[in-house]
Amino acid sequence: METLWENFSTDAVTWITNSGPGVLTILIGAALAWWLSTFLLRQAIKRVVERKQDLSEVERQQRTKTLQRVSTTTVKILIIVVTLMVLLSEFGLDIGPLLAAAGVAGVALGFGAQYLIQDIISGFFILIEDQYSMGDVICLNDTCGAVEEVTLRVTKLRDLDGVVHYIQNGQINVASNMSQHFSRVNLNVGVAYESDIDEVIEVINRIGKEMADDSEWGEQIIKEPSFFRVDELGDSAIYLKVLGDVKPGQQWAVTGELRRRLKNAFDKAHIEIPFPQQVMRYVDENKSSE
């Protein structure tokens, strides 16, 4: 037993003396490569995104965060794989047959992993073309929500109910971004046929200007909501379209406040917001037969 322990101790000391420095050097080199590549990637991505003048500050942050996360994760995987290969070689293992086997296995798996490759390629173009980033509100096919994470394989959305949707990038046919560069208030306001349209237009434009001048809401508004056109002559109402530009993702909040203010203003001006009505006529059959 003592002889076995002595042999083990001798072999361990010999291995540490001969291979220890090499292994330590590899690990330190991998750590430095990881730190340096991460630092350089983050700085490069930040500078490239900051050069885009058409992006708001929030969009720059979202775009930067998304690209940094994906790129650093990819580099991390590459460094880990290369480090493992070098360590195996340092331990005296011939990695040539291993690489050959990995190549054969890769070809075999390639046929079964074509959808995975499709997802990765689609994810790459999503990031390069800046279709959407973390924090954007988007619709992918028929699923809408806020982007919580974008990887080369999947996009993670959370809808208003709090449900998280994982959508494969290769399965995305239509991507609709509702919070890129700017958003738009698009509201139809219905008023009674008896209303003075010119007075209604004046009230709408006044409320839109008041919101734009408001210290709280003015920061979210790029172009004040205002009358655009008479959009429809409905069955029980005349519909006026109101449009305005707001900061990305703020269209719902601004539209909700605009509705509230318009309702109060219409009440004060005695402008009726009608509801569907039906006119029923009663015919006395006995009287008509006489």
C-alpha positions as CSV (number, residue, x, y, z in Angstrom):
1,M,0.0,0.0,0.0
2,E,2.8,2.4,0.9
3,T,4.6,1.4,-2.3
4,L,1.5,2.2,-4.3
5,W,1.1,5.6,-2.6
6,E,4.8,6.4,-3.1
7,N,4.5,5.5,-6.8
8,F,1.4,7.7,-7.2
9,S,3.1,10.6,-5.4
10,T,6.2,10.3,-7.6
11,D,4.1,10.2,-10.8
12,A,2.0,13.2,-9.6
13,V,5.1,15.2,-8.8
14,T,6.7,14.2,-12.1
15,W,3.5,15.2,-14.0
16,I,3.2,18.5,-12.1
17,T,6.8,19.3,-12.8
18,N,6.7,18.4,-16.5
19,S,3.2,19.2,-17.6
20,G,2.0,21.5,-14.8
21,P,3.6,24.7,-16.2
22,G,2.2,24.0,-19.7
23,V,-1.4,23.4,-18.4
24,L,-1.2,26.5,-16.2
25,T,0.0,28.5,-19.2
26,I,-2.8,27.2,-21.3
27,L,-5.4,28.1,-18.7
28,I,-4.0,31.5,-18.1
29,G,-3.8,32.1,-21.9
30,A,-7.4,31.0,-22.2
31,A,-8.5,33.4,-19.4
32,L,-6.6,36.3,-21.0
33,A,-8.0,35.5,-24.4
34,W,-11.5,35.4,-23.0
35,W,-11.1,38.7,-21.1
36,L,-9.3,40.5,-24.0
37,S,-11.7,39.3,-26.7
38,T,-14.7,40.2,-24.6
39,F,-13.4,43.7,-23.8
40,L,-12.5,44.4,-27.5
41,L,-15.8,43.0,-28.8
42,R,-17.8,45.1,-26.3
43,Q,-15.9,48.3,-27.2
44,A,-16.0,47.7,-30.9
45,I,-19.8,47.0,-30.9
46,K,-20.4,50.0,-28.7
47,R,-18.5,52.3,-31.1
48,V,-20.1,50.9,-34.2
49,V,-23.6,51.3,-32.8
50,E,-22.9,54.8,-31.5
51,R,-22.0,55.9,-35.1
52,K,-25.6,55.3,-36.2
53,Q,-27.2,58.7,-36.0
54,D,-30.7,57.4,-36.8
55,L,-31.0,55.5,-33.5
56,S,-32.2,57.0,-30.2
57,E,-30.3,56.5,-27.0
58,V,-32.6,53.7,-25.9
59,E,-32.3,51.9,-29.2
60,R,-28.5,52.2,-29.1
61,Q,-28.5,50.6,-25.6
62,Q,-30.8,47.8,-26.7
63,R,-28.8,47.2,-29.9
64,T,-25.5,47.2,-28.1
65,K,-26.7,44.9,-25.3
66,T,-28.1,42.4,-27.8
67,L,-24.9,42.3,-30.0
68,Q,-22.6,42.1,-27.0
69,R,-24.4,39.2,-25.4
70,V,-24.5,37.1,-28.6
71,S,-21.0,37.8,-29.7
72,T,-19.3,37.3,-26.3
73,T,-21.3,34.0,-25.9
74,T,-20.1,32.8,-29.3
75,V,-16.5,33.7,-28.6
76,K,-16.7,32.0,-25.1
77,I,-17.8,28.7,-26.7
78,L,-15.0,28.9,-29.3
79,I,-12.4,29.6,-26.6
80,I,-13.6,26.7,-24.4
81,V,-13.5,24.2,-27.3
82,V,-10.0,25.3,-28.4
83,T,-8.7,25.2,-24.8
84,L,-10.1,21.7,-24.3
85,M,-8.4,20.5,-27.5
86,V,-5.0,22.0,-26.5
87,L,-5.3,20.5,-23.0
88,L,-6.0,17.1,-24.4
89,S,-2.9,17.4,-26.5
90,E,-0.9,18.6,-23.5
91,F,-2.0,15.5,-21.6
92,G,-0.5,13.4,-24.4
93,L,-3.7,12.4,-26.2
94,D,-3.6,12.4,-30.0
95,I,-6.4,14.8,-31.0
96,G,-6.0,14.0,-34.7
97,P,-8.3,11.0,-34.7
98,L,-10.7,12.9,-32.4
99,L,-10.8,15.8,-34.9
100,A,-11.4,13.3,-37.8
101,A,-14.1,11.6,-35.8
102,A,-15.7,14.9,-35.0
103,G,-15.6,15.8,-38.7
104,V,-17.4,12.6,-39.7
105,A,-19.9,13.0,-36.9
106,G,-20.5,16.6,-38.0
107,V,-21.3,15.5,-41.5
108,A,-23.7,12.8,-40.2
109,L,-25.3,15.2,-37.8
110,G,-25.5,18.0,-40.4
111,F,-28.4,16.2,-42.2
112,G,-30.3,16.0,-39.0
113,A,-29.3,19.5,-37.8
114,Q,-30.4,21.4,-40.9
115,Y,-33.1,23.2,-39.0
116,L,-30.6,24.2,-36.3
117,I,-28.3,25.6,-39.0
118,Q,-31.3,27.4,-40.5
119,D,-32.1,28.9,-37.1
120,I,-28.5,30.1,-36.7
121,I,-28.2,31.6,-40.1
122,S,-31.6,33.4,-39.7
123,G,-30.5,34.7,-36.2
124,F,-27.2,36.0,-37.8
125,F,-29.1,38.0,-40.3
126,I,-31.6,39.3,-37.7
127,L,-28.7,40.7,-35.7
128,I,-26.8,42.1,-38.7
129,E,-29.8,43.7,-40.3
130,D,-31.0,45.1,-36.9
131,Q,-34.5,43.8,-37.4
132,Y,-35.1,43.9,-33.6
133,S,-33.2,44.0,-30.3
134,M,-33.8,43.3,-26.7
135,G,-36.5,45.6,-25.3
136,D,-38.3,46.1,-28.6
137,V,-42.0,45.3,-28.9
138,I,-42.5,43.1,-31.9
139,C,-44.8,40.6,-33.6
140,L,-43.2,37.4,-35.0
141,N,-45.7,35.7,-37.3
142,D,-48.8,35.8,-35.1
143,T,-47.1,36.1,-31.7
144,C,-46.5,39.6,-30.1
145,G,-44.6,40.7,-27.1
146,A,-41.5,42.4,-25.7
147,V,-38.1,40.9,-26.7
148,E,-36.4,39.6,-23.6
149,E,-33.5,37.8,-25.3
150,V,-32.1,37.2,-28.8
151,T,-29.7,34.4,-29.6
152,L,-28.5,32.9,-32.9
153,R,-31.1,30.1,-32.4
154,V,-34.2,31.5,-30.8
155,T,-36.0,34.8,-29.9
156,K,-37.6,35.0,-26.5
157,L,-40.8,37.1,-26.2
158,R,-43.0,37.9,-23.2
159,D,-46.6,39.0,-24.0
160,L,-49.0,41.1,-21.9
161,D,-50.2,38.1,-20.0
162,G,-46.7,37.4,-18.9
163,V,-46.4,34.3,-21.1
164,V,-42.9,33.7,-22.5
165,H,-42.7,32.5,-26.1
166,Y,-39.6,30.8,-27.5
167,I,-39.6,31.2,-31.3
168,Q,-37.0,29.5,-33.5
169,N,-35.4,32.1,-35.8
170,G,-35.6,29.8,-38.8
171,Q,-39.4,29.7,-38.4
172,I,-39.9,33.5,-38.5
173,N,-41.6,34.5,-41.7
174,V,-42.7,38.1,-40.8
175,A,-41.1,40.2,-38.1
176,S,-43.0,43.4,-37.3
177,N,-41.2,45.9,-35.1
178,M,-43.5,48.3,-33.3
179,S,-40.8,50.2,-31.4
180,Q,-38.0,50.9,-33.9
181,H,-36.8,54.6,-34.5
182,F,-40.3,56.0,-33.6
183,S,-43.9,54.8,-33.0
184,R,-47.2,56.3,-34.0
185,V,-50.4,57.2,-32.4
186,N,-53.2,56.0,-34.7
187,L,-56.6,56.7,-33.2
188,N,-60.1,56.8,-34.7
189,V,-62.5,59.0,-32.8
190,G,-66.2,58.6,-33.4
191,V,-68.6,61.5,-32.9
192,A,-72.4,61.9,-33.6
193,Y,-73.6,63.1,-36.9
194,E,-75.1,66.1,-35.2
195,S,-71.7,67.3,-34.1
196,D,-69.9,70.3,-35.7
197,I,-67.0,68.7,-37.4
198,D,-64.9,71.9,-37.4
199,E,-65.4,72.2,-33.6
200,V,-64.4,68.6,-33.1
201,I,-61.3,69.1,-35.1
202,E,-60.4,72.2,-33.1
203,V,-60.8,70.3,-29.8
204,I,-58.7,67.4,-31.1
205,N,-55.8,69.6,-32.2
206,R,-56.0,71.6,-28.9
207,I,-55.8,68.5,-26.8
208,G,-52.9,67.2,-28.9
209,K,-51.0,70.5,-28.5
210,E,-51.7,70.5,-24.7
211,M,-50.2,67.0,-24.4
212,A,-47.1,68.0,-26.4
213,D,-46.6,71.0,-24.1
214,D,-47.2,69.0,-21.0
215,S,-44.0,68.6,-18.9
216,E,-44.8,64.8,-18.3
217,W,-46.1,63.7,-21.7
218,G,-44.2,66.2,-23.9
219,E,-41.0,64.2,-23.5
220,Q,-42.6,61.2,-25.1
221,I,-44.1,63.0,-28.1
222,I,-42.1,63.8,-31.3
223,K,-45.0,65.2,-33.3
224,E,-48.2,66.2,-31.5
225,P,-51.3,64.1,-32.2
226,S,-53.6,66.0,-34.5
227,F,-56.6,65.6,-36.9
228,F,-55.6,63.8,-40.1
229,R,-58.8,63.2,-42.0
230,V,-62.5,62.2,-41.8
231,D,-61.9,58.5,-42.0
232,E,-65.3,56.9,-42.2
233,L,-69.0,57.7,-42.3
234,G,-70.2,54.9,-40.1
235,D,-73.7,53.6,-39.3
236,S,-74.0,55.6,-36.1
237,A,-70.9,57.9,-36.0
238,I,-68.5,60.0,-38.1
239,Y,-64.9,58.7,-37.5
240,L,-62.0,61.1,-37.5
241,K,-58.5,59.8,-37.7
242,V,-55.9,61.2,-35.3
243,L,-52.1,60.7,-36.0
244,G,-49.0,61.7,-34.1
245,D,-45.4,60.5,-33.7
246,V,-44.0,59.4,-30.3
247,K,-40.8,57.8,-29.0
248,P,-40.4,54.1,-29.6
249,G,-42.8,52.0,-27.6
250,Q,-44.7,54.9,-26.1
251,Q,-47.7,54.8,-28.5
252,W,-49.9,52.8,-26.1
253,A,-49.4,55.1,-23.1
254,V,-49.8,58.3,-25.1
255,T,-52.9,57.0,-26.9
256,G,-54.5,56.0,-23.6
257,E,-53.9,59.4,-22.1
258,L,-55.1,61.1,-25.3
259,R,-58.4,59.1,-25.1
260,R,-58.9,60.2,-21.5
261,R,-58.3,63.9,-22.3
262,L,-60.5,63.8,-25.4
263,K,-63.4,62.2,-23.5
264,N,-63.2,65.0,-20.8
265,A,-62.9,67.7,-23.5
266,F,-65.8,66.3,-25.5
267,D,-68.0,66.2,-22.4
268,K,-67.3,69.9,-21.6
269,A,-68.0,70.9,-25.2
270,H,-71.2,68.7,-25.3
271,I,-69.8,66.6,-28.2
272,E,-71.5,63.3,-28.2
273,I,-69.5,60.0,-28.6
274,P,-72.3,57.8,-29.9
275,F,-72.9,54.1,-29.4
276,P,-74.5,51.8,-32.0
277,Q,-78.3,52.2,-32.1
278,Q,-81.1,50.4,-33.9
279,V,-84.4,51.8,-34.9
280,M,-87.3,49.4,-34.7
281,R,-90.6,50.0,-36.3
282,Y,-93.8,48.3,-35.1
283,V,-96.5,47.6,-37.6
284,D,-100.1,47.0,-36.3
285,E,-101.2,44.1,-38.5
286,N,-104.8,44.5,-37.5
287,K,-104.9,48.2,-38.4
288,S,-103.2,47.6,-41.7
289,S,-105.7,44.9,-42.6
290,E,-108.6,47.3,-42.1
